[in-house]
Every structure is written in C-alpha cells, then in structure tokens.
Amino acid sequence: MTVGGALAAISFDPLAPSAVRIVLVGFMGAGKTTLARRWARSGGPVLWFDSDRATLERLGCDSVEAAFQQHGEAAFRAAERDVIVDRSVPLARGVEVWSLGGGSLASEEVRAAIADACVVWLDAPTEVLWERIAGSDRPLARDKNSFRELHEVRRATYEAVSTVQVDSSVPTEEIGLGRLLADHLPPGWFGSGLAVGDGLTSRVQDIAALCDGPVVIVADRAVARIANEVEQRLTSAGVAVAASQHIPMGEWNKQMATVELMLAGWADAGLHRGGTVIAIGGGTLLDTAGFAASIYQRGVDWVSIPTTLTSQVDAGIGGKTGVNLGVAKNVVGSVHMPRATIIDTKVIDSLPDDALRDGFVEAAKTALLAGDWLLDRVRTVVDTPSAERHVPWLELIEGCSGYKDAVVSEDPFDTDGTRAQLNLGHTIGHAIEAATGGAVSHGAAVAIGMHAALRLSELVLDSPTGIANTWHDLCMRMGIVTTSPLEWEQLAPFLALDKKRDSGGLGWVLLAAIGAPVTGARIPEDAVERVWNEYVRVERNTGSELDASGRGIRVESASPRHPRVLVLFGVNLGELGVRDAEHYGTQTLPDLVRDIETWASSERLIADCRQTDSLERFLQALHEARLRHHAVIVNPGAWTHHELSIHDALEPLGMPRVEVHLSAIDKREEWRQTSVIRPAVDHVVSGHGAEGYREALHWIRGQIG
Ligand code: DQA
C-alpha cells in the first residue's frame, strides 16, 4: 500500500487581518476615481465604492454641479455623509476600495467611519491639480486662488487621517498602489477577488467597474429574487444587462444540455469576449455556468455569487467548473477562475435546515484540513442555539472560504496534491450519491464518506482515533447521520467511476492529524470494504438510537427504504407560474415540486422531480429510471400529443407509470385531445391541477403496496 506524506501546511495565516478597506482621499484632480477604477479592473479589489457616484445617485442628479444648484452644498454634504456612513458596515473577508469626495472628510462622522481603514492620501502640487481640473464644471474649482486656499485647508485633514501618502503628480498608470500597500493587505488576496460579508448583494454594482462589455446573469430559478435585485442594481449602475436566465437547477440538470441552453442564450443576447457572466446560485448552477463561461468564445470573465452554505464554504470558490456525464459526476470540466466571488452571508438566515446541514458538512471537513483554529469555529456554531448562530456562521464561512482560497492559490490546477485535500470524504461520498441516484444529498453523503475516510486514516495511518469520534459527535449534534445502510456491493461499482482514478487506481485523501491531510494514498479495496462493513454500514431502519458502541445512529427515515418515484416534467413546464394561468394555475414549478415532495413523503414515497425542455434529457431520464426508481409520473407537456419516442421509452419500463396533466386536455383544443403516450401508461390523471400529482402518488402507493 502506498501512502503519500502529510502535506506541508499551506501558507495561510488565520490570525492575519482578513478584510481590508482602502480609502483613497485627496483633493480634486488627485486621481482617486481614475485610480480606483483602474485598480478594480486590473484584478485588484472587486468592491469599489465611490462616494460622489453614490451621493449623486441618492440625490437623483447627474453631476456635482447640478446637485449644488438644486440642493445646495449643505444638502450635498449631508447626503454624502449618509452614504459613507451607511456603507461603513464591515466586510468579513476581502479587500474593497473607496474613493471619497474631496470635501467629505470635514464631517466627523465620516472620519469615524474610516478610522479602521487603510487611508491613502493622493496628493500633488496645487499647480498640477489645477491643470487637471481647470475648465471642468466643478463648483469649487471656479478660480485658481480659492482653489489653492481650499487645497491648503483640506491638506491638514488629509494628513491627519491618512496611513499612506502617495505622490500623484505622475500619471495614475504609474502608481503601483498594490505594491505600495503590500504591507497593509491580507496575504494572498491579489487577484482572487473573494469578498465575504453581510449584505454584499447590495454592493454588487461595485463590480460594474470590472465589466467593460455587456453582462449576462445566469441564476438558479430558486434564487430569482436575488437575481432580480442584482439585475436592478447593475442596471442602475449603468451596466447593460443583455440577458437574464433563470434556470431550474439541481444535480440532474448539471449536464451538457444545460450548458448548451446557457450558451445559446448568451449568443442570442450578443455577449462578446469583453462581456461578463454573473452566476448566482448553489454549486450546481455555479459549476455549470462557470463551465459555460470557460468555453464561450474560448472563455469570458465570470463572477461567482454563491447563495447556499455549501457553495459559500466550498463549491462556489476556486474556479473548478464542470458538469456530469449521465451518472458520472463532474467528468467534463475546466478550471476557470472567476474575476470575483461575492459571498453574501445574509442568505444564511433564510436557508432551510437541510441546506444548513449540507453546508455544515463541507465546513467541518474544511476545518479538519485547516486545523484547530477553524475547528473551534465549527464548535462555536454547534454550541450556539440555532436562533443565535448568524455571527458564528459568518465567522465559519469567512474562515472556510479564506482557507479554500489559499489552498486554490497554491495549486490552482489541482496538480501537486495540495488542492486534492479538499476531496477528503468525497470518494465514498460521491459513490453514495451515485448509488442512491441523488436520494442522499451531497452533504449527507460526504458526512458518511468523511466517517469512512477518518476510519481508514486510523487503519492505514494510525491517526488518533479521537478524530472520527469528533466527526461523529459534531455531525450528531447537528442532526447529521454518519452511517449508511448501503451494502458494500451497492457502492463498489460507483467507486470504479471516480474521476480521481488513474492507472494506479484511486488516490485517497486521508487525515494524519487535525490540520495534516495526506493525498494520493493507494489503499487496497478490501481495506475500504472492511472499514465500510465494520464502522459505517448499519442495518436498515431499526429506530433512531445511538448504537451500543456509540458510533452509529440508525435512522428511521433512512431514505433508501422508501420507493422512489421519478416525477418528470417536460417541455415548457418550467414556465409554470408565468404561463397561461387559466389552464395551469399561478403556482411556479419550484412551489409545485415542494408540494409533491410533501405529498410523496406522507405516502412514504420519495419524489425525484425533474424538468427539462430537452427531449434527449427527458428520454435519458426514462431510460435511467430502470436503475433507480420504482414508479414514474410523467407530464411531457406538448410532447404528449405527438412524441412517439416517449411512448417507446415508457413502454418497456416494468413499473407503475402515470400520465398527469394539470389541465383537462380532453376538453381543450382538438390537437391536445390526443395522447400518443397513453397506450404505454397504467393510469391517467388529467384536469385536476396540482392536486393531480397527489392523486397520482396515492395511486402509486396503492400499486406498490
Ligand atoms: C399539459 C397539457 C399540454 O397540452 C400542454 O402542452 C402542457 C401542459 C398539462 O399539464 O395540462 O404543456 O401537459
């Protein structure tokens, strides 16, 4: 057995400041705005706040001159002070740059708002500034003498508040601000563009500075509200949003067909190489959209806005993009770094418990890799009552995303084993997901995979036994199961599909100690089988107690026991809610899916709901149903009336098949009254709206017994 050595700790200093605000101050003409824009565009801080721009927006004016005329200087200063104070909410991680109006520092509140920032004073002789500004319509630059006097007066304030002073008499292109500020910046921030903090979605217009060309927004339909807010903010910042795609995502839609759909929409919208794709959603959306961005016109810029906990601590960071090929996960992909990753930690307050549990698993995995400093933050989350967890979650996300960012910057293309550590627990985790056809969520599968990997580490690395127990304990306290009723024989074929396999077999990631991962370990399959059978596998469904040894929990609802029903929606059914309410009602597909899942669970069934506009994907799903479903419910939409290939795919399926239509197709236009699939189904429900699905599930329960 070959086992790689423990990886050297990566150069990440958890105690170094992880967020920095750089404030550019100085007199008119010093180049604050130009410098901030140039810097933001060239891979510097992605968040850029310009107080003049924000003040004018608040006052509804186009220029400072117009604002002075309409409102007077005092009102301008008050609005300026307010926008700056409002903006002074802290950032948890990342770097942002502010360019402040020359007169704003007269306000004590403004000076207090920048007290902790790194304040850079750009200055040049009055002559130089006057040259730059003369002839402009700035109200305070009308005559040279008063310009000079004002410069003198303000100088004292700039000097008093500044941390660094820069001679800006040279052209701004020559000011290497990054190098100059190196001492003040957190290590490893350059270019990664990661920003973490509460309410960052509302700062998204800052990334306007990155976008030269048109922008397309690609969002998971489940976060349409956030996507609309982003669109509105970009538009009001003057960015042309050429298209906004809201796509129903999920592991199942992480496929080439979805990539094609995205690409076609971008081409239609005229996205060119100078454009930017803004991707908003969880890991599946970000992986798919990031991959599409990496191949569109050989690569366009993209911005990642992760909206689930899992993607905020892991999947949304680091530029790995890709899609599944049928059942094989992530086998097509690329590494395409986003220009910016904006993590708005506010979203965690609205996430359901399941989603928090899934994210927790990835966060706790990252903590075991990173060391005790991060594991302490995991413990704080667990120890805090759930209603008071916002700050502990924020600190955990900040630490995990920062650690992952550092790992990625050391080994961006996953070539030297450093980045591979992030796969801890994923080899078995992916196999569980594949073997159960997605019935076990990614987080739930990784929790079990982690347990297996930690037990394997004890076996082959002699790592301290306490780690697996710690894992089990943390998971148990969050309501996460670390054992599984799957038989080894059900799992093993899927390990063979793992993309980490090379000619030498599978490279396992193990943990020699907390903070000391080992990658590329070659382990004989029988050792893995032994660990699985001895520690991880439990008998199905025998109550929810801890077992005698304290190592496994057996869960009543262990999902593989329940029959799985494939609920397939065909063409145009993703448009529910906006399409022909008279026939189809006002409920959106995500809402209908939620109802179906609830009805299924009260029938002790699992509903696996999927929608596609691609006939190919629809047929493929029916073909694969044989592998992992016990019944199917189909609503093929308009395909019902002519698509014989669906009939042919349904016909040989040896399981209950139900055809459902929301509307009464036999009472509508003549062409809808024919169903070519009818001879291949066992039961039909038509015209009962959403309730029809409840009936179909009930009928299936009766058939399955
Ligand atoms: C439908 C009826 C079809 O005629 C139509 O094309 C649909 C939906 C229904 O659910 O009522 O898209 O299948």
Residues whose N, C-alpha, C, O or C-beta is under 5 A from the ligand:
A	BS01	DQA	V571 N572 N635 G637 A638 V660 H661 L662 S663 R672
